[in-house]
Amino acid sequence: MILVHHAAAESPIDLTIAIPVDRPDLSKRRWRATAADGREFGFDLEHHLHDGDVVHREESIAYILVQKPEPVLEVALPASSGAAARLGWQIGNLHFLVETTSEVVRTVDDPAVRQYFQREHIAFTSRDAVFHPIANGHHH
């Protein structure tokens, strides 16, 4: 098993091998994962890693973290900035993280959020997607 303490240094890459990882694991300091080629990795980190980080290199091969998709709810981004801010505040007020793109506001698919959207008549779509919430500096 390869033990990782931090992201790897930059160098030329000919081949990348994915290490699939769940988003909650990326917020941990200690965890394990298996790369697509079966190689095992242990993580004992000083700082959290992120989707797309290279964590190990051998010659011109790089092992890269690839965040797995998860169930999310998406709401079309409102036309006005005020309505978009209100939607983000509403989701945040339920203590759920949000991600914004140029087209949607995304949050985890949770029964509390679904109920809120249904009660407030907020149209949403359910799908699996990689979720990159806005960092708020609060860690568990």
N, C-alpha and C positions, 0 to 999 in steps of 0.2 A: 504494500500500500504506500502511496505517495502522500506525505504530510505537507499541507499547504498552510503558510502563515500570512501570505499577502499575494496580491496580483503579481504576475510575472513581468519582467522588464521587456521593453520593445525590442524586436529583432525581426528579420525577414521570415516570412511564413510561406511554405509551399502547400501545406495540408493542415486543415483544422479538424479536430475531433471534438464533438459535442459532449458536454457533461450536462444532461438534463437535470433541472433543479426546480423545485417548487418555490414560489415567492416567499412563503413563511421561513423556509430554510435560509434564504438570503439575509434575513434579519437576525440570524443567530451567529454566535461566534464559534460554536463547535457543532459540527455535523459531518455526515458521510455521504458520498455519492459514487455512482459508477458511471464511467464514460461509455460512449457508444461502442467502443472496442473492448469493453469488459474490464478495463483497468480501474482499480479502486482508488479512491481519494478520501483522505481524512482532512478535515478543515479545523484548525485551531488558530483563529484569526485575531489580529490586533484591531482591525477595522472591518466593517461589513463589506462584502463584495456585491457586485451588481451584474445584471443580465449583460452578457457580452464581454465580461472580463476574461482575459487570458490568465490562467492560474498555473500552467506548467508548460515548459518548452523542452523539446528534445530535438536537437539539430534543427531542421526546418519544419517540425511538427509542433502545433500549438493546441493545447487543450483549453477549450473555451466554455464558459458557463452559458447555457441556453435555458432561459426561464420557460417553464411549461405554461401553456394556456390554462385558464381556470374559468369557471362560470362567472359571468359578469352581467350587469344590467347597463344598458346604454340609453341615454336620452339625447335626442337631437339637440344640438347647441342652440339655445334661444337666439333670436335675431338681435335683441338688445342686450348690451353689456349689463344693464341693471337686472334683467331677468336671469341672465347667466350667473351673475353673482348671487342672486337670491337662491337659485337652484343649488349651487355649491354650498351655500350656507345651510340650506335645509338638510342636505345629506350629511354635512359635517355636524350639524346639531344632533343628528342621530348617532354620532360618534363613529361614522364610517369614513374611510379615506376616499378621495376622488382622484380621477385622472381626467384631464381635459385635452382634447385634440381640437383641430380646426373644425371638426364636424360634430363631435359628441362629448357628453360628460359621462364618464364611466365610473362604476362602483362595483363592489362585490355583490354577487347574487345572494342576498340574505332575505329571509321571510319578513323581517321588519321593514326593510327598504321596499320590498314588493308591496306590502300592505300600505305603506305611506304613499307610494306612487299611485296605487289604485284608489285610495281614499281621496287624494288630491287631484285625481283625473290627469295625472302626468303620464303621457304615452311613453312606453319604454320597450326595448327589445332585449331579449335574453339570448346570449350566445357565449361561446368559449373564446377567450382572447387573452393575450399576455397583458397583464395589468401592471402598469407602472404608476402607482399613486404619487401625488405631489408630496414631497417630503415636508414634514412639519417639525422635525427636530425632536419629536417625542419617541423614545424607544423603550421597549419592554425587555 
